[in-house]
């Protein structure tokens, strides 16, 4: 039982270590004064999935990132 938990925690830590740097590198920078002829568009809204257990059932909702 203890080895299963250790493997599960190691897997979760590995996935988090791989996923966090890529999420941090996905920042969008928009110039304050774009050059003439350059089209600047707003980034699409970002959402995250908030999940919880409700009476033995998993419920997930999309919520705005900020």
PLY file of the C-alpha trace (Angstrom):
ply
format ascii 1.0
element vertex 66
property float x
property float y
property float z
element edge 65
property int vertex1
property int vertex2
end_header
0.00 0.00 0.00
2.81 2.38 0.88
4.64 1.73 -2.38
1.47 2.48 -4.36
1.12 5.85 -2.61
4.80 6.66 -3.21
4.46 5.86 -6.91
1.30 7.96 -7.13
2.97 10.95 -5.45
6.07 10.60 -7.62
3.94 10.52 -10.76
1.93 13.56 -9.66
5.11 15.51 -8.83
6.63 14.62 -12.21
3.52 15.72 -14.10
3.39 18.99 -12.13
7.08 19.61 -12.78
6.58 19.19 -16.52
3.33 21.16 -16.75
4.16 24.25 -14.67
7.12 25.59 -16.67
5.16 25.34 -19.92
2.17 27.16 -18.40
4.44 29.95 -17.12
6.01 30.39 -20.56
2.66 30.96 -22.24
2.45 34.63 -21.28
1.35 37.12 -23.93
3.05 40.51 -24.13
1.35 43.31 -26.08
3.37 46.39 -27.06
2.11 49.70 -25.72
2.63 51.53 -29.04
2.49 49.09 -31.94
4.15 50.05 -35.21
1.89 51.46 -37.96
0.15 48.73 -39.93
0.48 46.13 -37.15
-2.76 44.54 -35.99
-2.88 43.83 -32.26
-5.57 41.46 -31.03
-6.58 40.73 -27.47
-5.70 37.27 -26.19
-8.65 34.86 -25.92
-10.15 34.46 -22.45
-8.50 31.73 -20.41
-10.42 29.29 -18.25
-9.55 26.56 -15.78
-11.56 23.54 -14.74
-12.59 23.58 -11.08
-13.59 20.07 -9.89
-14.91 18.76 -6.58
-16.83 15.81 -5.15
-20.52 16.37 -4.47
-22.37 13.49 -2.80
-20.13 10.84 -4.34
-20.21 12.44 -7.79
-17.40 14.42 -9.44
-18.58 17.87 -10.58
-16.47 20.15 -12.81
-17.11 23.74 -13.91
-15.13 26.09 -16.13
-14.13 29.30 -14.34
-12.32 32.37 -15.65
-8.55 32.30 -15.13
-8.50 35.87 -13.76
0 1
1 2
2 3
3 4
4 5
5 6
6 7
7 8
8 9
9 10
10 11
11 12
12 13
13 14
14 15
15 16
16 17
17 18
18 19
19 20
20 21
21 22
22 23
23 24
24 25
25 26
26 27
27 28
28 29
29 30
30 31
31 32
32 33
33 34
34 35
35 36
36 37
37 38
38 39
39 40
40 41
41 42
42 43
43 44
44 45
45 46
46 47
47 48
48 49
49 50
50 51
51 52
52 53
53 54
54 55
55 56
56 57
57 58
58 59
59 60
60 61
61 62
62 63
63 64
64 65
